[in-house]
Amino acid sequence: MTQAHKWTLDQYRELVLQVEAANRAYYVEGQSPWSDAEYDRMFQDLVAAEREHPEWCTPNSPTQRVGAPLPEGSGFAKVRHVVPMLSIESLFDADQVREFESKMRRFLGLTEEQALEFSVEPKFDGVSLALIYERGALVRALTRGDGEVGEDILANVRTIRNVPLRLPQSAWGIPDLLEVRGEVLIARDRFEAFNQQRVAEGQPRLANARNATSGALRRNDPAEVARYPLEFHSYSAPRMEGLAKAPTTQMELFEALRAWGLPASGYQELAHGIDGCLAYQARLEADRDSVPFEMDGIVAKLNRLDLRERLGNTARATRWQYAHKFVPRSEVSTLLAIEVQVGAKGRLTPRAHVSPVEVGGVVVRHATLHNEDHVLKLGLHPGDRVYLERAGDVIPQITGVAVAAQGSEPEGWSAGLPESLFESEGSLRPGVIARYGEAFSMPTHCPACGAPVVRSGKYVQCPNVHGCLPQRMGRTIHFAARAGIEIDSIGEKAIAQMFQAGLIQGPADLFLLKAEDLLQLDRWGEKSVANLLDQLRSRRQIPFGKFLAALAIPGLGETVGDLLARHFHSFDELAHADLETLQHIDGLGPKTSAQIRAWLEDPRNTEMVQRMFDAGVTLVVPGAVQGGVLAGKRVVFTGTLVQTSRAEAKKLVEEAGGQVSSSVSPKTHILVQGGKPGSKAKKAAELGVEVWDETTFRERLGLPVLPNAEDSN
């Protein structure tokens, strides 16, 4: 029908539907209703129709899966997630799982007799992805990034054969907007076949499917991406708009996604209670090698979506799901050396150098040793044969000694040590224990700057904060990295190069870099210099909380940074906050408050911040929830709440624009008083603080007051 056919628009549309149905049947449902010859004929008819009428062809046509390469030197557009891609809390044993469920029950005010159902599925070791459909058409595909901002890799994702470019009609209708999240994977057998093909073409083998997937999705040429045997498996849909009837459970959600051609793994099940979750985890761990994809545990989610809405999220993770990890895989290798390194915050941390060994598909050469106590407890000596595993199937660590180093040093021992452990004249660098059978001890002086170390509990610290090069360099790396302000044009090696050349001495100097100086460095051309300076210009406006987390203040991470940004309207206001003010912020303990106050009292730190401001850095301070009933109000709870759990009440206050504090002070606006109030009620009366009972609290927030609330629990 291809050679002399005059196509009508209706015939063309029917062809598109037929090819899409064939693709869905093959890639999603594992069926082949059409022979290969029939499929090829349909596809060629479609190509012919589009050649005759190019105006009919849209980017979502089945013929358009492979697009043009990105222009040289360009990157993927960064896009903020409308719903952040939060972490999942990782648990490692049944007791932790049961405690997690107990927390959910306490939050929701449920008794042990009230049953909970969970949707359970494998936790695959792939690459997370968010697909955005508008009126049924795929318009965006975002990587996880840092959870807040990802990269749009739509052109590459369009090459994944089981990702529908357009949603088919189904009993659920077609949503106006749909965001689907899932994992991009390569099956074990397809990965092996792909590697064999690469070897036959003279290319090196890829180490593991996870890294191959990640690398493929970030390539600039979709035609190259299309060669990789990538698959997409959906697991959630945080946004779904415009449906007459939407799913109310996770299992219904899987049904809807499958009807729209968005496959899940096929291994998801409904588990009754936490015992059902534990049984599923045990069964899947026992069968992990028979599942065609790499996985490191299971994910259990509350099945009811309305309960998830009530539970909400913490700053970094969801409260309604958890990951129960498998026991890590382990291998045996030789411990070559223990090297004590100095971190960005001055902590001395031992790291193991081991003979290269593959663990779970990754070649491991180094392993974390945590601290001095951990090394001494394991009884490690260079020359030991040690057990290695990847914690959470990610971070390599030593778990024990298989065979201790014995006898005299083997011939060629020193010659087999990594060159990086030696000074230029051939002696071992300070802080390196590498002689065969040598006992480990922490150095008395900093290996980097020679300052006498100090001990704080089980940790050893270099106190030379501003004079120790690894600390200054580490803080700069932290500031520029994803946990900081996200300057992805430079990494650790580039920052070390700039320090060595004397271009920078700390984080503030990044904003003072000049093109003519950078062009003098090896491997820096006009394009890379321009990209870096453009990024630095765009990062001069920084969210307040992110800026605080980027400064590497002891005890202050992203969560605490956001907490402080909600309480203070400027860096100057924070800098002048006394210890008592910090300690009254709910979520800040005495230790963290003291660490922050001590950092702020060091003039060298505040001078560094001022240099950034002088270089044009401005802070974006978050505003309160606009129009919230409690906007700008500080609320304290006392006594027993019977209609709402304390955790849910805190969430309700924050959603209404307020802040929850743990103690009554002159800055408190409202005290919510439950049954059997404590001393807070007396202090509130003394200060003239407005007092609400629980019924008033719910009424003011527009929530229903439960009948017979006193008997509900």
N, C-alpha and C positions, 0 to 999 in steps of 0.2 A: 504494500500500500504506500510505500515511501516515494517511488520514483516520480510519478506524474500526478500525485494527489493534490487537489486544491483544498486547503484546510479551512474549516469554519472555526469561529471562536468557541462554539459549544463543543465541537470535536476535540479541540485543543484542551479545553478544561477537563473533559472526560479522560483524555490521555494522562493528564497530570494526576488526576485522582487514581487512575489504575496503577501508575508507576509508584505513587506514594503508598497505595495499599499493598503492592508487592514488596516494597522495601520494609514496610511495617511487619508484614507476615514473616519475612525472612529474618530480619534483624531483631525484632522484638518478641515475636511469638514462636520463633524457631520452626516455622512451617514453610513449605514450598508449593503453594497451590498452582504456580506457573512453572513450566519447564524453563531451563536456561535459554533455550532458543526463543520461547515466547516472550520472556522478559527482554531479551536483547532486541527483539523486533519492536516491542512497545517503546523501548528507550530510544531506538533509532528513529521511530516515527515522531517521537517528541522532539528530538534534535532537528529533524527535517521541518517540522511545523514552526519551530522557533527560527530556523534559518529563513523560512519563507516570510514569517511575520515577527521580526525581532522586537517589535513594540509590545508583543504579548509576554515576552520573557521577563520575569521578575527575579530579584536576588534569591527568592525562596523556591524557585523551580528546582526539581530534582537534578537538572543538568548543570546547575550552578554551584555545586558543593565546593568546588575548588576555585578560589579567587586568585587575584594577582598578588605577587609578593609585596611586602611593605617597602616603601622607598628606603634606599640605603641611609642608615644613620637615624632613622625614626624609630620610635618605640610605641608601645601600646598605651592607649589613653587610660588615665587613672580615673576611676569612677567611685563615688562614695556609695556604700550599700545603704539602701533605704532601711532595711532591717539588718543590724550588724550580724556577722557570722561569728557567733560566740563559741567558746570552747565547751567541751563536754567533760565533766568531772570523771577522772579515771580512778577506778577502784580495783583492788587486787585480791580480795578474799570475801567470803560469805558474810563475815561480821560487818565489814564496811558496807556491803550491799544492804544488809538489814538496817543498819543505822541510817543510811541514806533514805530508805523507805520510811523509817520512823520520823525523820525530819519532815518529809512530805506530809505525812499524816498530821503531825503537830501543826504545821503551817495551815493545812486545810481544815483542821479541827475534826478529823475523822477518828473513830474508834477502831480498835483491832478487828471488830466484827464486820465493819463495812469494807467489802471486797474492792480491790483495785485490780484492773486489768492492764497489761503492758503489751505493747507491740515490740517484738524482739527481732533483731537482724544482725548479720555479721558486721564487724567493724573492719572494713577493708583498708588495706594499705595502699591508697591511691591518692589522687589529687582532687580536692574539693572544688566544686564549680556551681555557679548560680546561673540558670537560664531564665531570661526574661522574655515572655510572649505578650504582645499587645494585639488584641482582637485576633488571636490565633496565630500570628506570625512571629517567628523568632527574630528579635531585634537587638539582643545584647547577651553576652556570655561573659561573666565576671569571675576572675580567680578570687580566692579567699583574701589574699594580701595579708594585711594585719588584722583582719576582721572588721575593720571600719572602712577601709578603702581597698579596692581590688583593681585589676587591669582588665580591660575589655578585649578579649581574644576571640571575638565572634568569627572572624575569617577562618581561624584555625579549627574552631569547634564545629563549624559547618561541614568539615570534612569527616566528622565522626558519623558513621553510617547509621547508627541506631538513634541518633538525635533527630527528631522530626523538625523540619524547617517550617512546617505549618501544622497546626493541630487539626485532626479530623473531627467531624461532628460525632457526638456520642449522646447517650441518654442524659449525661450531665450538662449538655449544651457546650458552648465554647465561652470561656471567661473573657471579659474585657481586658483583664490583666492577670497574668499568672507568672509567679516566680517559683521555679522548681530548683531545688538543690539536690546535688548528688555527687557521686564519685566517678572520676574517669580512671579506668583500669585497663590493664592488659592481662589476659589470661596466661597461665603458665605455659601451656602448650603452644600458644600463638607467639609468645615471647621467644621461646626456644626456636621455633621455625623462623621467626624474624631474624634472630641472631645468626642462624645458619645461612640465611640469605645474605646478610651483611658480610660474613666471612667469605662467601663465594664471590662477592663483589670487591673483595680486598679491603673491606672496612673492619675496624676493631669490634669485638664483641661488646655489648653493653652489659654493665655489671648487674643491674637488677631492674625489674619492671617498674617500680615506683619512680626511680630516677629517670628512666627512659621516658615515662609518661610526662613527668614534669618538664623535661628538656624538650620534648616534642611540642608541647602546648605553647612554649615560648619561642618557637622558631619563627623567623620572619617570612617564610615561604610556605603558604598552605599546601602547595603541591608536595613538598617534602613531608609535611605533617600527615597527609593522606596516605603515605606509605606505611605508617605505624598502625598496628592492629588495635586501635583504641576503642573502648566501649564506655558508654555512660549508663550508670545505674542510679536511679532517683531514690531519695530517702525522705524528703520533706517538701513542703510548699508553704513558705511563710506568708506569701501574699496571693490572694485569690479574690478577684472582684468581678461583679457583674453576673453571678449565677443566681438563678431562681431558687435553687436548693444546693447548698454547699455541704461537703462531707463534715460529719460531726466527730469522727474518730479517725485514728491513723490508718486502720484497716480499710475504712471507706475511702480514705485519701489515696491509698495504693490502688484501689479499684478505679478511681477516677483518672489517676495518672496513666494507668495501663490503657484505659479506654482512649486517652489522648495520644497513645503511642509512645509514652515515656516509661520505659521498663524499669522495674526494680530488680533486685538480684534473684528473686524467686525463692530465697531462703528465709524470708520474713514469716513470722508466726505470731499468733495471739497467745500470750502466756497468762494464766490465771494466778494472780498473786506472786509474791516474791519467790516462792518455792518453784513456781513454773519458770521464772527467769533463771534461777540457779541451775535447774535441770537442763534448760536449753543451752546455757553456757558450757556445762560439763559435756554435753553431747557434741556440741560443735567443736570444742577443743579436742576431743578424742578423734573427730573426723576431719581435723583441719587440713590434712594433706590430701583429702579426697575432694575438697572444694577447689574449683579451678583457679581461684584468685588468692593472692596473699592476704592474710588477715591477722590481726593481733589481739582480737577479743570480740565481744559482742556489745551492741548498744541496746539498752532497754528504755522505752519511752512510755509514759502514761498514754493509754489508748484514747482517752476522752480529751478532746481539744479544749473544752470549756474549763477543765481542771488545770490544764497547762496555762491558760490565760490567767487564772487566779494565782498560780504559783509564780509566774513571771521569771525574771532573771536576776542574777547578781551582776556585778560590774563586768565579769569576764565569762560567766558560764550560765547555762540554763538550769533551773531548779527541778525540772520535770523529767530529766533523762540522765542516764549515767552510762559510762563504758566500763564493763567488767573485763579486765585484760587477761590474756592467757599467760601461762608461765613462759618466760622468754626462752628462746633457743640458745644453746651454749656450745662453745668450742674450746679447744686447748691450744695455748701458744706459749712461747718463752718470753718471760719478762726481761727486757734488755736493760732498762734503766728507769729510775724514778727522778723526775725533774720537778723542782719546786718553782712555780711560777708566781708572779705578782699580778693580782687582778686590778681592775679599774678602781676599786675602792680600797686597795692596799692589802687585801687578804692574801696570805701565802697559801697556795694550794698545790699539793703534789699531783703530778700527772704521770701515768705509766707510758713508757715506750715498749711495744711488744713486736715480736716477729709478725710480719703481715699474715693475716689469716682471714678467711671469708666467714662471716657470721650472718646468717639470714640473708645472703645475697649481697652483702656489703663487705669490702675489704677493710679490715680494722688494723690500724697501726698505733693508735693511742687509746687510752681509756682513762676515765675519771677515777680519782682516788679520794675525793671529798675532803679529807682532813687528816691530820697526824694520827688521831685515835683510830681511824679506819685502817690506815696502813699497818699500824702496830697490832691491831686486833687480827688482821689477816696474816700477819707474820711474813711480810713480803721481803725478798732479797733478789737482786739481779741474778739471773740464772734459773730461777724457779720456773717450773712448768705450771701455768695458771689457767683456771677456768675463766672464760670470757663469755659474757652475754650482752645483748643489747636491751637495756632497760626500756620497757614499753616498745620494744623492737626499734628503738631509735638511738639512745645514748649508750655507747659501749662502756661496760664496767667489769672489773675483776671481782669475782664472787668467792674465790678460794684458791688454795694451792693444791695442784694435783700431785706434783713431785717436787720436793724441795731441792735447791741447789746443793750438791754434795761434792766433796773432794776438791782438787785444785782447779784452777782456772783452765777451761778448755783452750786448746791451741786456736789462735785466731780470734779469740773473744773480742779484744779491743778493736780489731780491724773490722769486725762486723757491726759495730755500733754506728748509729746515725751520725753523719757529719755535723749536724746541727747542735750536737751536744758538746762540741769542742770549740775552744778559743782558736784564734788564727795561728798561735804558736804551737798548737797541738795538745794543750792541757785541757782537762774537763772544765766546763764553765762553772762558776759558783752556783750552788744549789742543785748540782747533778750528782746522784748516787748511781754509779755504773760499774764499779769494780765487782767482779764475780763473787757472790755470797756476802756482799757488804751489808751491814745492818743499817737500817734507815733511822735518821734523826733529823728533826727540823733545824735549819740553820739559825744561829744566834744573831746573824746580821742579814739584812735584806740582800738577796742575790743580785739585785739590780743597782742599788745605790749605796749599799754598805751601811745604812743606818741601823742601829740596834733595834731589834724587833720587840714588840710588846705582845703579851698574851691576854686574851679576853675569853675566858672559859676554855673551850676546846679549840679555839681559833688563834692563829698567830697573825699579827698585823705589822705592816711597815707604817710607822707614824709620819713619815716624810711625805705628806700628802701632795705638797706643791713642788717638791724637788725631785721626786722619784719619777724617772722617765716612763716606765710602764704604766704608772698611775695617770700621768698627764695624757699619755697616748691612749690609754684605755678609756678615759673619760671622753676624749675626743671621738673615738670610735663609737662609743655608746651614744654620744650626742647625735652623730650623723646617721646612725643605723636605724633599722625599722622601729626599735623600741624608743628612739629619739625623734628627730624631725624628718627622717627618711630622705637622706641624700643618697640616692642609689647610684649616682655617677661615680662614687668613690667607695672603696672598701678598706679593709685593714691594711693591705699592702700599699695602697696609694697614700693613706694617711701616714704610715711609717716612712714612706719615701719623702713626704713633705716635712716631717719632723727631722729626718736625717739631713735634708737640704737647708734646714733652718727657716723654712717659710712659715711654720706655725709652731706655737709653744703650748697651745691649748685650744678648747672649743671656740672661744671668741674669735680667734685668728682666722677661722674659716670664712667669716664674713668680710675679712680684709684682704683676701687673696686677690692678686692681680694677674691678668692674662700674660703679661710679659715675663713674670717670674715662673709661672706654670709651664710656659712654652720651653723653658730651659731644661725641664726634667725629661728623662728618658721615657719614651713611649707616650708622650703627651703631644697631640697635634692640635691644630686650630679647632677642629670640630669637637674633640673631647673637652678641650678647655672651655669652649663656648657653652657646651651642654652643662658642665659643672657650674659655671657662673650664672647661667640662666636659672638652674635649680636653686642656687643659693639666694638669688634675688626673689624667687617665688616663695621661698621658705622664710622670708623675713617677717611674714605674718604667721604667728604660731598660736594655736589654742593654748590657753593658760595652763591647763592641766597637763597637756603633752609637753609643754616647755619645762615644767617642774620635773616631770619624770625623766626628761632628757638630760638634766643636770647631774645625774648620778648622786643625788643626795642620799646618804645612808638611811635605809628604812622607807624611802619614798619611791614607790613604783607608780604605774599608771593609775591604779585604783585610788591610792592616796592622793595623787596629783589631781585627779578629778574631784575628789572630796574637798581638797583645799580650794580649788578653783570655784566651787559652789559657795564657799564661805567668805572668800576675800575678793575684793573688786579690783585689786592691782597687786603687783609684786611688792610695791612699797608698803601697802597695808599688811601683807603677810610678813615682810621683813621686820615690822615694828610690833607684831603680835607677841605678847609675852607667853611664857610657858603655861601659865594657868589658862589663858585663852585657847591655846592649842589643845590642852588636855580636856577641855569642855566640848570639843568637837566629837560627836558620836562616831566611833570607828577608829579614832586615834588613841592608842594606849600611851602610858607614861613613857615607855622606852622610845617609841617612834617620835613622840612629841619632843623629847629631850634631844634626840639625834637631829631633828630638823632645826630646833632652836640653836644647837651648837654650830651647825653648818652656817646658819644665817649670821651668827655672831662673829664669824671669821671674816675680817674685812677683805681678804684676798678673794673670797667667793663673791661677795657683793660687788667688788670692783670688776670682776670678770663679767657679771651680769650687766653692769652698767656699760662696759665696753660693747656688749652686744646691742644694747639700746642705742648707744652712740653711733653704731654701724647701721642703724635703721631697723632693728628688730622691734616689732610691736606685738603685743599680746592680745588675743581675742578672748574676752571674758564671757563665759556662758551667762545667758539671761535666765531669769526665773520663768516657769511655765506661764505663758501669757493667759490672763483671764482665769487662772486657777483659783479656786475658793480659798486656798491657803497660800497664795503667792506671797513670798517674802516673810512668811510666818515660821517661827520656831516652835515646835510642838514637843511636849514631854508626856510620856505615859506613866501611870502609876496604878497599882492594884491589878486585879484579875479581870481580863476581858472575856466575856462569855459568848458574844456574837461574832467576834473576829479574833483570829490568832494575832499575837503581837507582831509577828513577821509580816502578816498580810496587812495589818494596820499601818505599819511603817511604809509599806509599798503604796498604800492608798494616799498617805500624806504626801509622798514625793510626787505621785502622779497629779496631785492637786496643786503642785507648785511649792509645797512647804518643805521644811527640813526637820528631821527628828533628832533631838538631843537626848542624852542620857541623864542629865541632871538639870534641876531648876536653877536659873540665874536671872539677873535683871534683864537679860536679853530674851528670856522666854516669853512667848505671847499667849500660849494656850496650854493648860494642863488637862489631859484626858484622864478621867478618874474612873477606874473600875472598882470591883469589890475589894474590900480590905486594903484601902490605900495606906501607903507608908509615910515616911517623914517628908516626902516631896509635897504632899498636900498641905502640910503645915507651913513649909517654906513658901509655897505658892501664895498662901493666904497672907503671909507676912509681906510679900512683895507686891500684892495686889494683882496677881496673874489671873486672867480669865480661866474659869474652870468649867469643863463640859463633862457630863456623864457620857456613857457609851452610846446611849440612844441619841443624844444631841449630836455627837460626833458623826453618826451614820446619817442622820437627817441633814446636817449641814453639807455633807458630801453627796447628797442625793441618792443615798443607798436605802434599800428597804430595811425596816426594823423587824427582826424576826419575832414571830409570836412566841410567847412562853420562853423567851431567851434564857431565863434563869435556869430552865430545866434542859436546855439543848445539849449540854455537855455532860 
